[in-house]
Amino acid sequence: MRTAPAYQWLRQKLRAGEFGAPYAFDGDYLYGRLEKLTHGWRAETPDYSVMQGGGIHLVDLMLWMTGERPVSVFAVGNRLCTQQTALRFSDYVTATLQFESGLIGRISANFGCVHRPQHVVRVFGTDATFVHDEAGPHLHLTRDPAATAAPVVGSIAV
């Protein structure tokens, strides 16, 4: 994910202070391929972790972008999507990470969702917000409810 132009652009802007003080980084790994959890090597791996197998990519992105390391982490998971299967591990895990700067990170690994595979990233700063979701990467520069977000195309905000 570090090589994606939008994320390289975002890292540069964050580190240059153009978002103000970053206070929240949210990342969701929407895997949506339940059959790959219940059949195949993941199902056969003792203690497989959806966070270590998928969510870790968003954790890495957060640490790489911010240059910070967490001072505390809390995680919780469930296996409601796979409760009727032989799977023994969580299919959904969410973690909250706290950083010395005050930044809070929230990362989820949602392998049981009814959704196509996608990474959703939201970075909130005191002066700007970046969102990468199904609409693509876009930048919010105002709290005006009538304003629209600027798309981030390649490595620039349009």
Order of alpha helices (4+ residues) and beta strands (2+ residues): alpha-beta-alpha-alpha-alpha-beta-beta-beta-beta-beta-beta-beta-beta
